[in-house]
Amino acid sequence: MSPKSLLCPISPLRVGETTARVTGGLAAALIGMYALTGASAIPLALAIDYGLRASIRWQHSPLSWLAAHLVRSLGLPDRSIDRAPKLFAARIGVLLLLACSIFALIHPPSGLVIGLVLMGFALLEFVLNICVGCLIYRYVMLPLFT
């Protein structure tokens, strides 16, 4: 198995673009709640959710499930896009959220900064349809392994 397939497996699996964007908005809202309250359980719960999205169990992610229902209820168009880059982005999110969770306990200001960085990434996805993890994969990781 090549490093490329480990990082961002190529698969025929698809995900709804609007659903992914709404999921990013929900994640940003939860990170905002963490920033306001300092509740260290929030980044840990988000790490679990991102972990589900980073695995083959995308449909079991509570945020993705809620986002899909919101998109359907509101009748929003949900164009199908490649899921592989979103898997890589979710894996980056897991790492950031685990770091945020650890630092929330040992040095809360650092945990807050890490959380706000991820919140910025999630807001870029939600508002501007810019997937930072996908960009990192495309312009940094992919050239290293091709």
ChimeraX commands (.cxc) that place a marker at each C-alpha (Angstrom):
marker #1 position 0.00,0.00,0.00 radius 0.5
marker #1 position 1.47,3.34,-0.99 radius 0.5
marker #1 position 1.69,6.32,1.42 radius 0.5
marker #1 position -0.71,8.15,-0.89 radius 0.5
marker #1 position -3.44,5.56,-0.42 radius 0.5
marker #1 position -2.90,5.57,3.34 radius 0.5
marker #1 position -3.34,9.33,3.56 radius 0.5
marker #1 position -6.19,9.83,1.15 radius 0.5
marker #1 position -7.59,6.62,-0.23 radius 0.5
marker #1 position -8.95,6.79,-3.73 radius 0.5
marker #1 position -12.44,5.43,-3.69 radius 0.5
marker #1 position -15.66,5.65,-5.63 radius 0.5
marker #1 position -17.42,6.90,-2.48 radius 0.5
marker #1 position -19.18,10.24,-2.71 radius 0.5
marker #1 position -20.45,12.80,-0.21 radius 0.5
marker #1 position -22.89,15.67,-0.56 radius 0.5
marker #1 position -21.13,19.00,-0.93 radius 0.5
marker #1 position -23.81,20.97,0.92 radius 0.5
marker #1 position -23.93,18.35,3.66 radius 0.5
marker #1 position -20.15,18.66,4.10 radius 0.5
marker #1 position -20.44,22.43,4.28 radius 0.5
marker #1 position -23.26,22.35,6.83 radius 0.5
marker #1 position -21.27,19.83,8.87 radius 0.5
marker #1 position -18.42,22.36,8.90 radius 0.5
marker #1 position -20.81,25.04,10.12 radius 0.5
marker #1 position -22.05,22.81,12.94 radius 0.5
marker #1 position -18.48,21.97,13.93 radius 0.5
marker #1 position -17.57,25.68,13.93 radius 0.5
marker #1 position -20.56,26.41,16.17 radius 0.5
marker #1 position -19.49,23.73,18.65 radius 0.5
marker #1 position -15.91,25.00,18.68 radius 0.5
marker #1 position -17.33,28.48,19.29 radius 0.5
marker #1 position -19.22,27.07,22.28 radius 0.5
marker #1 position -15.95,25.61,23.56 radius 0.5
marker #1 position -14.25,28.99,23.12 radius 0.5
marker #1 position -17.01,30.69,25.11 radius 0.5
marker #1 position -17.39,28.12,27.88 radius 0.5
marker #1 position -14.01,26.37,28.11 radius 0.5
marker #1 position -15.84,23.03,28.39 radius 0.5
marker #1 position -13.08,20.57,27.52 radius 0.5
marker #1 position -15.62,17.83,26.72 radius 0.5
marker #1 position -16.59,19.66,23.52 radius 0.5
marker #1 position -13.30,19.18,21.62 radius 0.5
marker #1 position -13.16,15.56,22.80 radius 0.5
marker #1 position -16.69,14.90,21.54 radius 0.5
marker #1 position -15.81,16.62,18.26 radius 0.5
marker #1 position -12.66,14.46,17.97 radius 0.5
marker #1 position -14.88,11.38,18.16 radius 0.5
marker #1 position -17.22,12.81,15.53 radius 0.5
marker #1 position -14.30,13.71,13.23 radius 0.5
marker #1 position -12.86,10.23,13.86 radius 0.5
marker #1 position -16.07,8.67,12.59 radius 0.5
marker #1 position -15.91,10.88,9.49 radius 0.5
marker #1 position -12.22,10.03,9.03 radius 0.5
marker #1 position -13.09,6.35,8.91 radius 0.5
marker #1 position -15.45,4.35,6.76 radius 0.5
marker #1 position -18.29,5.17,9.17 radius 0.5
marker #1 position -19.05,8.61,7.75 radius 0.5
marker #1 position -22.80,8.07,8.03 radius 0.5
marker #1 position -22.45,7.36,11.79 radius 0.5
marker #1 position -21.09,10.85,12.54 radius 0.5
marker #1 position -23.74,12.73,14.54 radius 0.5
marker #1 position -22.81,16.04,12.90 radius 0.5
marker #1 position -22.95,14.58,9.38 radius 0.5
marker #1 position -26.27,12.92,10.18 radius 0.5
marker #1 position -27.72,16.18,11.49 radius 0.5
marker #1 position -26.33,18.13,8.53 radius 0.5
marker #1 position -27.82,15.66,6.04 radius 0.5
marker #1 position -31.23,15.97,7.71 radius 0.5
marker #1 position -31.00,19.78,7.71 radius 0.5
marker #1 position -30.06,19.82,4.01 radius 0.5
marker #1 position -32.96,17.51,3.13 radius 0.5
marker #1 position -35.46,19.38,5.35 radius 0.5
marker #1 position -34.50,22.72,3.82 radius 0.5
marker #1 position -34.57,21.28,0.29 radius 0.5
marker #1 position -31.02,22.46,-0.44 radius 0.5
marker #1 position -29.20,21.08,-3.49 radius 0.5
marker #1 position -26.52,18.58,-2.47 radius 0.5
marker #1 position -24.19,17.91,-5.40 radius 0.5
marker #1 position -22.20,14.71,-5.01 radius 0.5
marker #1 position -18.42,15.20,-4.69 radius 0.5
marker #1 position -15.42,12.94,-4.11 radius 0.5
marker #1 position -15.17,11.85,-0.49 radius 0.5
marker #1 position -11.45,10.99,-0.45 radius 0.5
marker #1 position -10.14,14.55,0.12 radius 0.5
marker #1 position -12.75,15.02,2.86 radius 0.5
marker #1 position -11.38,11.89,4.58 radius 0.5
marker #1 position -7.93,13.45,4.67 radius 0.5
marker #1 position -9.36,16.73,5.99 radius 0.5
marker #1 position -11.25,14.85,8.72 radius 0.5
marker #1 position -8.01,13.12,9.74 radius 0.5
marker #1 position -6.33,16.49,10.14 radius 0.5
marker #1 position -9.35,17.58,12.19 radius 0.5
marker #1 position -8.98,14.56,14.48 radius 0.5
marker #1 position -5.33,15.43,15.13 radius 0.5
marker #1 position -6.13,19.07,15.83 radius 0.5
marker #1 position -9.02,18.18,18.13 radius 0.5
marker #1 position -6.96,15.64,20.07 radius 0.5
marker #1 position -4.24,18.27,20.52 radius 0.5
marker #1 position -6.91,20.79,21.53 radius 0.5
marker #1 position -8.34,18.33,24.08 radius 0.5
marker #1 position -4.95,17.62,25.61 radius 0.5
marker #1 position -3.95,21.27,25.76 radius 0.5
marker #1 position -7.36,22.23,27.15 radius 0.5
marker #1 position -6.35,20.27,30.23 radius 0.5
marker #1 position -2.68,21.20,30.57 radius 0.5
marker #1 position -2.54,24.70,29.07 radius 0.5
marker #1 position -6.01,26.06,28.26 radius 0.5
marker #1 position -4.83,29.08,26.20 radius 0.5
marker #1 position -3.00,26.76,23.80 radius 0.5
marker #1 position -6.04,24.50,23.55 radius 0.5
marker #1 position -8.15,27.53,22.72 radius 0.5
marker #1 position -5.76,28.64,19.95 radius 0.5
marker #1 position -5.76,25.17,18.39 radius 0.5
marker #1 position -9.54,25.05,18.60 radius 0.5
marker #1 position -9.89,28.48,17.01 radius 0.5
marker #1 position -7.58,27.44,14.15 radius 0.5
marker #1 position -9.85,24.49,13.44 radius 0.5
marker #1 position -12.88,26.75,13.79 radius 0.5
marker #1 position -11.37,28.97,11.11 radius 0.5
marker #1 position -10.91,25.95,8.85 radius 0.5
marker #1 position -14.52,24.83,9.47 radius 0.5
marker #1 position -15.82,28.34,8.74 radius 0.5
marker #1 position -13.88,28.45,5.47 radius 0.5
marker #1 position -15.59,25.19,4.50 radius 0.5
marker #1 position -19.03,26.40,5.57 radius 0.5
marker #1 position -18.97,29.96,4.23 radius 0.5
marker #1 position -16.63,29.86,1.24 radius 0.5
marker #1 position -16.55,26.13,0.33 radius 0.5
marker #1 position -12.78,26.06,0.91 radius 0.5
marker #1 position -11.55,22.76,2.34 radius 0.5
marker #1 position -8.17,23.53,3.93 radius 0.5
marker #1 position -7.40,19.84,4.51 radius 0.5
marker #1 position -8.12,19.15,0.85 radius 0.5
marker #1 position -5.77,21.98,-0.15 radius 0.5
marker #1 position -3.03,20.65,2.13 radius 0.5
marker #1 position -3.42,17.25,0.55 radius 0.5
marker #1 position -3.46,18.55,-3.00 radius 0.5
marker #1 position -0.51,20.95,-2.75 radius 0.5
marker #1 position 1.67,19.52,0.01 radius 0.5
marker #1 position 1.08,15.78,0.45 radius 0.5
marker #1 position 0.28,14.65,-3.07 radius 0.5
marker #1 position 3.51,16.04,-4.64 radius 0.5
marker #1 position 5.55,14.22,-1.99 radius 0.5
marker #1 position 4.21,10.82,-3.00 radius 0.5
marker #1 position 3.72,11.10,-6.76 radius 0.5
marker link #1:1,2 radius 0.2
marker link #1:2,3 radius 0.2
marker link #1:3,4 radius 0.2
marker link #1:4,5 radius 0.2
marker link #1:5,6 radius 0.2
marker link #1:6,7 radius 0.2
marker link #1:7,8 radius 0.2
marker link #1:8,9 radius 0.2
marker link #1:9,10 radius 0.2
marker link #1:10,11 radius 0.2
marker link #1:11,12 radius 0.2
marker link #1:12,13 radius 0.2
marker link #1:13,14 radius 0.2
marker link #1:14,15 radius 0.2
marker link #1:15,16 radius 0.2
marker link #1:16,17 radius 0.2
marker link #1:17,18 radius 0.2
marker link #1:18,19 radius 0.2
marker link #1:19,20 radius 0.2
marker link #1:20,21 radius 0.2
marker link #1:21,22 radius 0.2
marker link #1:22,23 radius 0.2
marker link #1:23,24 radius 0.2
marker link #1:24,25 radius 0.2
marker link #1:25,26 radius 0.2
marker link #1:26,27 radius 0.2
marker link #1:27,28 radius 0.2
marker link #1:28,29 radius 0.2
marker link #1:29,30 radius 0.2
marker link #1:30,31 radius 0.2
marker link #1:31,32 radius 0.2
marker link #1:32,33 radius 0.2
marker link #1:33,34 radius 0.2
marker link #1:34,35 radius 0.2
marker link #1:35,36 radius 0.2
marker link #1:36,37 radius 0.2
marker link #1:37,38 radius 0.2
marker link #1:38,39 radius 0.2
marker link #1:39,40 radius 0.2
marker link #1:40,41 radius 0.2
marker link #1:41,42 radius 0.2
marker link #1:42,43 radius 0.2
marker link #1:43,44 radius 0.2
marker link #1:44,45 radius 0.2
marker link #1:45,46 radius 0.2
marker link #1:46,47 radius 0.2
marker link #1:47,48 radius 0.2
marker link #1:48,49 radius 0.2
marker link #1:49,50 radius 0.2
marker link #1:50,51 radius 0.2
marker link #1:51,52 radius 0.2
marker link #1:52,53 radius 0.2
marker link #1:53,54 radius 0.2
marker link #1:54,55 radius 0.2
marker link #1:55,56 radius 0.2
marker link #1:56,57 radius 0.2
marker link #1:57,58 radius 0.2
marker link #1:58,59 radius 0.2
marker link #1:59,60 radius 0.2
marker link #1:60,61 radius 0.2
marker link #1:61,62 radius 0.2
marker link #1:62,63 radius 0.2
marker link #1:63,64 radius 0.2
marker link #1:64,65 radius 0.2
marker link #1:65,66 radius 0.2
marker link #1:66,67 radius 0.2
marker link #1:67,68 radius 0.2
marker link #1:68,69 radius 0.2
marker link #1:69,70 radius 0.2
marker link #1:70,71 radius 0.2
marker link #1:71,72 radius 0.2
marker link #1:72,73 radius 0.2
marker link #1:73,74 radius 0.2
marker link #1:74,75 radius 0.2
marker link #1:75,76 radius 0.2
marker link #1:76,77 radius 0.2
marker link #1:77,78 radius 0.2
marker link #1:78,79 radius 0.2
marker link #1:79,80 radius 0.2
marker link #1:80,81 radius 0.2
marker link #1:81,82 radius 0.2
marker link #1:82,83 radius 0.2
marker link #1:83,84 radius 0.2
marker link #1:84,85 radius 0.2
marker link #1:85,86 radius 0.2
marker link #1:86,87 radius 0.2
marker link #1:87,88 radius 0.2
marker link #1:88,89 radius 0.2
marker link #1:89,90 radius 0.2
marker link #1:90,91 radius 0.2
marker link #1:91,92 radius 0.2
marker link #1:92,93 radius 0.2
marker link #1:93,94 radius 0.2
marker link #1:94,95 radius 0.2
marker link #1:95,96 radius 0.2
marker link #1:96,97 radius 0.2
marker link #1:97,98 radius 0.2
marker link #1:98,99 radius 0.2
marker link #1:99,100 radius 0.2
marker link #1:100,101 radius 0.2
marker link #1:101,102 radius 0.2
marker link #1:102,103 radius 0.2
marker link #1:103,104 radius 0.2
marker link #1:104,105 radius 0.2
marker link #1:105,106 radius 0.2
marker link #1:106,107 radius 0.2
marker link #1:107,108 radius 0.2
marker link #1:108,109 radius 0.2
marker link #1:109,110 radius 0.2
marker link #1:110,111 radius 0.2
marker link #1:111,112 radius 0.2
marker link #1:112,113 radius 0.2
marker link #1:113,114 radius 0.2
marker link #1:114,115 radius 0.2
marker link #1:115,116 radius 0.2
marker link #1:116,117 radius 0.2
marker link #1:117,118 radius 0.2
marker link #1:118,119 radius 0.2
marker link #1:119,120 radius 0.2
marker link #1:120,121 radius 0.2
marker link #1:121,122 radius 0.2
marker link #1:122,123 radius 0.2
marker link #1:123,124 radius 0.2
marker link #1:124,125 radius 0.2
marker link #1:125,126 radius 0.2
marker link #1:126,127 radius 0.2
marker link #1:127,128 radius 0.2
marker link #1:128,129 radius 0.2
marker link #1:129,130 radius 0.2
marker link #1:130,131 radius 0.2
marker link #1:131,132 radius 0.2
marker link #1:132,133 radius 0.2
marker link #1:133,134 radius 0.2
marker link #1:134,135 radius 0.2
marker link #1:135,136 radius 0.2
marker link #1:136,137 radius 0.2
marker link #1:137,138 radius 0.2
marker link #1:138,139 radius 0.2
marker link #1:139,140 radius 0.2
marker link #1:140,141 radius 0.2
marker link #1:141,142 radius 0.2
marker link #1:142,143 radius 0.2
marker link #1:143,144 radius 0.2
marker link #1:144,145 radius 0.2
marker link #1:145,146 radius 0.2
view
